[in-house]
């Protein structure tokens, strides 16, 4: 109770520091892992495999977009209900987010596996990279349910007042992934399949970590009977809120798909592989802003539900200011760095 009510009483700048910093650390750790993952795949499987990973990334991002449709929407709704002190509906949101993620991720998995080759070819795969991309995405799609639950529960943890536990779950996933990658890629000679399997296993470990928190009977928001039945009011509101990040992610994926296809046409597989490396590097800085946004969401949602609209707007303005400062500094140093 204390963790959630502080969202309506503590100074906004202090709350942003408390909630956004763990999210920024988690997102930065994920970005750095993506770079390390590219290094492992590049050295262990070759440049074509790295190009295949770049082709597969927008497909993975589309899968993640469906996860954000549920996760971001439900976590924002959870914060609103906590602000309204409607704890029964808050707990129902937790149950509904699991059920919605399982259903939606299963649909995405089946559709993706049926039309996997045509999708990858339309995303920029060539005859040389298609095999690698298919091997990677098959395992990722089989583990898609875990991916959706992982992202969904992480967002719920932040809204339930546990930003550090959410950060720890991400760091656990990143750590397990970094350990398993070289074992599967080099030790067991599994190639890109090993990299994909390491990702799925690491997310499974993180999900177990997250579930332990929601099984705690001392928690205000936790798993118990009666929360699993889908509620139309909750599902429609969650999907409506999550539609904005969903459409943003889909639009970003289409931009990457267009770039991949143009690079395939004019530069070939090596150009796509090079773009993938650069894209992962620049994404480190974008993740910082995403961390700020994730830290703001429970603050804004809670105060909206509590009808503290001045605090909600202040959280938005401060987040926008900090994000502008961060990206301004990044832009300045990128321009000052000799090419």
HELIX and SHEET records of a PDB file:
HELIX    1   1 UNK A    2  UNK A    5  1                                   4    
HELIX    2   2 UNK A    6  UNK A    8  5                                   3    
HELIX    3   3 UNK A   12  UNK A   45  1                                  34    
HELIX    4   4 UNK A   47  UNK A   83  1                                  37    
HELIX    5   5 UNK A   87  UNK A  114  1                                  28    
HELIX    6   6 UNK A  116  UNK A  122  1                                   7    
HELIX    7   7 UNK A  130  UNK A  142  1                                  13    
HELIX    8   8 UNK A  144  UNK A  159  1                                  16    
HELIX    9   9 UNK A  163  UNK A  182  1                                  20    
HELIX   10  10 UNK A  183  UNK A  187  3                                   5    
HELIX   11  11 UNK A  191  UNK A  214  1                                  24    
HELIX   12  12 UNK A  232  UNK A  266  1                                  35    
HELIX   13  13 UNK A  269  UNK A  305  1                                  37    
HELIX   14  14 UNK A  309  UNK A  336  1                                  28    
END                                                                             
